[in-house]
Amino acid sequence: MTAETLNFNITYAAASRISEFDPQNISFGSVFTDHMLVADCINGVWQTPEILPYGEIAYNPALASLHYGQSIFEGMKAFKNENDEVLMFRPLENFKRFNISAERMCMAQVPEEIFIGGLEELLRIDAAWVPKGEDNSLYLRPFMFASDVYLGVRPSLNYRFMIIMSPAGKYYSTPPKVKVETEFIRAAPGGVGSAKCAGNYAASLYPAKLAQDQGYTQLLWTDAIEHKYFEESGTMNVMFVKDGKLITPNTSSTILKGITRDTLLQLAKSLGFETEERKISVEEIISGIQSGSVTEVFGAGTAVVVSPFAAIGFEGNDYALPEITEQSVSSQLKKALNDIRTGKVEDTFGWVWKV
């Protein structure tokens, strides 16, 4: 059946696949909801968006994005409150960051009515896929890629924007052990480190694999010039608790401006914790772990939410971190965040967006 709703051409799936989904056994990014959004920008003009049954897409082998890497994305989540209402968390921030990435990658700007409107319409249609339960959510993946059929190095004239959605549970089953990376780099000053583009993640795969072969879960990236200062950790920003203060590297052209990062900094202040954004050296953190002044190191991101690290590997040695308790800063921040985005407490920040 096809319908016209809010300027979206909608073709509904003949039958839902939700019976195939086990909410008690969620594997991140492997199961997808019944529908997806597709919108094409042709010679600078956005066409009417379509919501279609989730499925494969076919493209010409000369597709520009396959050869020259014009591809960006966002990671977002939707939740259900006790009344079974669907909630998004700070979607306008993702929308703004998406278009900042698009500008850096010389791509088309996506209108708010397609980005936000598409998310809302998809969530209305596939609301049954939003899982309840602690650490559960519906992961939302808006993305865009160059769709020119042309083998020439220039910005594409045409783009395809899409949204797909996937039920998500806890990203890490156990606290990860991370390795300080001092050879390879994630991003260099003046590069695309602050854009959420596909190439950043492709470049990280090889050094991450080397670390995993050594028994580590993820990397702690350092700066490209001296390998002296922390930047990010894998797919997330990194935060430290030193002498009771929450500290994190200040953002730059090499560090993604994480929305979860910003959220946690605001929450920490509201809970009475002192915060600081500044350069943080590897030496400071390693010596702090040894002296006991550094009590927590954790990743912050949409997928991982708040993910405390078990240990940090540096120059052949592993430095274990104290066990996390309910009184730990990271635990308090995670609880405060989850309570707001699932509607358990009043949202005094204006972050929750009811669909």
N, C-alpha and C positions, 0 to 999 in steps of 0.2 A: 504494500500500500504506500502511496506517495502523498504527502501533504505539504502545504506551504504555510510555514509558521515563522513569524518574526523575520521574514526575508531569508530564511533558511529552507532550501529544498530538502525535504526529509524522505528518505526511503527506509522503511523499517525492516529489520531482519524478519525473515519468515517465521523463525522460531528462536527463542532465547537459548543460549548455551549455559545458562547459569547453573543448571543442575550438574554440570561437569566440574564446577568449582567447589572445592572443599575449604570452607573458612577456617577449619582447624589445622590445615596444612598448607600454608601460603608460602610459595616460593617467589621471591621478588623478581618482577619483570618477565614472568614466563606465561602468564595467563592474561587474556585481554577481554574487555567487555564486548557487548554485542555490536556497538556502533563506533564510528570514527568520523571526524570532521575533515573535509577537504575544501580548500579555497585556493584558487589560482589568481595570481597577479600577472596579467598579460599586457606587456608594453606600458606598465605603470598604472593600469586600471584593474581594480579588484572585481572579480566576477562574483556572482551570487554563490555564497558558500553552500556546500552540500553536506548533509549527514547521511552516511551510507552504512550498510552492514559491514562490520570489520572484516577485512580480507586483504588479499595480496594486491599489489599495484605493479604494473608493467611499465618499463621505460626503455627508450632507445639507448643503445650502448654508447652513443656519443653525448649522453647527458652531462652537462657541464659540471655539476656538483660531484660526479664520480671522478672527474679528472683534476679539478682545481679547488675542491674543498670548501665551496661556499655553502656551509651548513651550520645552523645554530639551533639551540633548543633551550627549554626551561624544564625544571622539575618542580612540581607542586603536589599538594595533597588535599583531599576532601575527606570529611569525617561525618559521622552521624551523632546527633545528640540523643538524649534520653527520649525525646519525642519523635525520633526517626526522621528529623529534619536534616537535610544535607547542608553542611557548612564548608566553605572554602576559607583558607587562611591567607590573608594579605595578598590576594590575587593581583591587585593593582601594582604592587611592587614588582611582581614577576613580569607583568605586562610592560612596565617601564624598562626593566632591565633587558627584556627581550629586544626591544627596539634600540636600546643602546648597543647591544651586540650586533644587531642588524646594521646599524650605522657604521660600526667599526669594520664589518665585513663587506661593506658596500652593497647592502641588500635593501630590498623594499621595506618600508615601514608598514607594519600591520595595524589596521584601524582597531580601536578599542571595541567597537561593536562586533567585530569578527573574533577577536581574541577572547574577551570576557563573555560576549554573547554566546560564542560557540561553546565555551566551557559550561555556561549555565544550561544551555539547551541539551548538551550531551548528558550532563548530570541529571537533568529531569528525566530523560529517556532511560538512562541506565542506573537510576537511583538504587535499585535493588542490589547492585554490585558493590555498594559501599559497605565494607564489613565493619561490624562493631567489635569491641574488645580492646584491651590495652595493647598498645603498639601497633594496632591495625588501622589501615586507612585505604583510600583509593588513590593510587599514584597517578598524577596527570602529567602527560608529556606533550606539550605544544612544541612543534619544531617546524623549521622551514629550510628549504634547499633550492639551489638554482635549478631551473628546469629548461634552460636553453638546450637545444641540440646543436652544439657548435664546438669545434675543437680549436679554440683561440683563447688566449689569455686576456680576458677582459671581464668586467662585471657582467653578470647575466642580465638580460633584458626581461626575463620572465622568472617567476618564483612560485613554488607551491608551499602553502602553509597547511599543516595537518595537526590534529590532536587525537591521541590515542590514550586509553586509560587501562590501568592494571591494578588489581587488588594487591596490597602490600602488607607484610607483617614486619617483624623485627629484622633489621638489616644484618646485624652481627649476632650470632647466637651466644658468643662469649666475647669478653673484652679483647680487642685486637692487640697484637704485639707489633710495634712499628719500628722501622729502621730509618735513621737519619741519612738522607741521600746527599752525598758530597761529590759525586762525579757527574751525573746527568742533571739536567735542569728541566723544569716544567715550563718556565717562561722567562724571557729576558726583557729588560726595560725597553719600552717603545714597541713591544710586540703585542700579541693578542691575549695575554694572560688574564686580563680583566673581562674579556668577552667569553660568553658561554658557547664556544664554537667546538665542533666535532674534532678538529685537528689537535686541540689541547689534550684531549683524552687519548687519541691515537698515539701521540708522542710519549705518553706516560706508560704505555703498556709494557714496553721492553724492560725498563728499569724496575717496574713493579714485579714483573715475572722473575727477574733476577733475585729480588728481595724475597719473593715467595719461595723460591728454590732454597733459600737460606733459612726458611722457617718463619718468616715475617708475614703478617697479614697485609700490611700497607706501608706506604712511605711517608716520611716527613720531609717535604721539600725545603731546600735552603736557597738562598739568593744565588743568582747566576754569576755574580762577579767574584765573590769571595767564598761562597759556601759557608758563611759565618752566621747568617741570621735566618731564623725560621720564616717560612711563608705560608704554605698550606700543607694539608695532609691528604693525599690521594684525591678523593672526590669531595672534600670537605674543608672548611676553615678549621684552624686549630686554636684552642684556648688553654690557658694555664692558670692554676691557682697557686699563687706565691704569697706566703705570709698572710693568707686569708683574702688577698686581693685577686680579682679576676683580670687577667691581662691577655692581650691578643695582639698579633701584628697589625699595624695600621695598613689600610688598603692602599693599593698603588696600581700602576699599569700591569703589574705582574701578579696581583692577587684579586680573585673574584670578590666582589662586594656581596657577600652572602646575606640572604634575607634572614635565615635562621641566626646567623652571627649577630646581625643588628637587633633581632628580637631578643636574644639572650642578654645582650648588653643592656637593653632597656629594662628587661625583667630583673636583672641583677641589681640595678640601681633601685628599683622599686622594692626589692627585698632587703635593702640596706647594705648591700655589698659595694665596696669601692671597686671601680673599674678603671682600666687604663689601656689605651691603644698606642703602641710604640714599637720600635725595633726590639726584638728579643733574640739574643744570641744563643747559640747552641751551648756554649760554655756556661752561660748563666743558668740554664735549665738543668744541665747535667750536674753541675756543682750544687744546685739547689735540691735536686733529688737526693744527692749524697748527704747533704747537711740536714735535710728534712724540711727546708723552707718551701720547697715545691711539693705539694701534696696531691695535686691532680693535674692530669693532662688529658684533654678530650677533644674529639672531633665534633663539629657542629655543621649540619647540613640537612636539606630536605629529606633525603633518603635515610640517613643515619640518625637524624634528630639530634640527640646528645649521646655520644659514644665514648665512654671513658676508656683509656688505654691501660693495658696491663703492664707493659714494659716498653722502654725505648732502647733500641740498639744503636750503638755509636762506637766506631773504630774497634769493632770486634768484641765489645762488651755489652751486656744487657743490663739495664738499670731498671729494676722493678719499682713499680709505683704502689703506694698504699692501697689496700682494698677499699672499694667504694662502699659507703654506708648510706642510710637514709638521711643522715645529717650532712653528707658531702654537698659541696656547692653544686656540682653537676646534677646530683639527685634532686635537689630543691628546684633547680632551674627546669629540669625535665618535667617534673610534676606540675610546676606552675604553667609551663607551656601547654602540656597536654590538657590540663583542666580548662584553660581558656579555649583552645581550639576544638574541644569536644562539648563546649557549652556547660561544663560543670560549675563554673564560676562566672561572675559577671565580667564581661570584656570591657574594661575601663580604657583600653587603648584604641578601640575602634578597629581591631584587626580582623574580626570574624565577619564573613560575608555569607549571609543566608541565601540559599538558592531558592 
